[in-house]
Amino acid sequence: MENNKKYILNGYNFCINNDLTIYEILQYFNYQNDLFIVEYNDLISNRNDWSKIKITSNDKIEIITIVGGG
């Protein structure tokens, strides 16, 4: 029996079959810049919690980059 979890990242649907954290998702998609925040299920997530929060079915993750200008 498959244990697929569907989640949404920046409006795109993804599916995983193992337990991953927000931090692992960010690593996989190569987010290295410190100038972004993560919205997890419509709430801003604390950076210290990213390695503790495991992705579950129907989670919604938005990565919001901070852009400067002048």
C-alpha positions in Angstrom: 0.0 0.0 0.0 1.4 3.3 -1.0 1.6 6.2 1.5 1.5 9.1 -1.0 1.2 12.6 0.4 0.0 15.3 -1.9 1.0 18.9 -1.1 1.1 22.2 -2.8 4.3 24.2 -3.1 4.0 27.7 -4.6 0.8 26.7 -6.4 2.2 23.5 -7.9 1.0 20.0 -6.9 3.6 17.5 -5.7 3.5 14.0 -4.3 5.9 12.3 -1.9 5.9 8.8 -0.4 8.1 9.4 2.6 8.3 11.7 5.5 10.0 15.0 4.6 10.2 18.2 6.6 9.9 21.7 5.3 13.7 22.0 5.6 14.3 19.0 3.5 11.9 20.3 0.8 13.8 23.6 0.8 17.1 21.7 0.4 15.7 19.6 -2.4 14.5 22.6 -4.4 17.9 24.4 -3.6 16.6 27.3 -1.6 19.8 28.7 -0.2 19.0 32.4 0.1 18.2 33.6 3.6 15.9 36.3 2.2 12.7 34.4 2.2 10.0 33.3 4.5 7.8 30.2 4.5 4.1 30.2 4.8 2.8 26.8 5.9 -0.9 26.2 5.7 -1.6 30.0 5.6 0.6 30.8 8.7 4.2 32.2 8.7 6.5 29.4 9.9 9.4 30.1 12.2 12.7 29.2 10.6 13.7 27.2 13.7 10.7 24.9 13.2 11.4 24.0 9.5 13.4 20.9 10.4 10.6 19.8 12.8 7.5 20.2 10.6 6.8 17.1 8.6 4.8 17.4 5.4 1.3 15.8 5.5 -1.3 15.3 2.9 -3.0 18.5 1.6 -0.4 20.8 3.1 0.1 24.2 1.4 3.6 25.7 1.4 4.4 29.1 -0.1 7.9 30.4 -0.3 8.0 34.2 -0.3 11.2 35.9 -1.4 12.1 39.3 -0.1 13.2 41.6 -2.9 14.9 44.9 -2.4 14.9 47.8 -4.7 15.6 51.4 -4.9 
